[in-house]
Amino acid sequence: MFVDVSCKKCGTRKRLDVGAPAAGQPLEEYVRLVVDRLSHQPSFGCFGGHFELAPPLPNFWEVHWSTLGQI
């Protein structure tokens, strides 16, 4: 799955790979976990088969969730 991300400072926009849901995992749940991870909100679910601590998404990035798709 890919989503467009743009930089509020320089205006650059790129399509980033955010992985894919595990077999049988509902897309809505997977997207919620991705949002939680990118915004560093605590989540009781596992992301990508393991728990991972990562810094929050920089404030100058904007994720365009309406562009979420296969390519």
Secondary structure, 3 states (H helix, E strand, C coil): CEEEEEECCCCCEEEEECCCCCCCCCHHHHHHHHHHHHHCCCCCCCECCECCCCCCCCCCEEEEEEEEECC
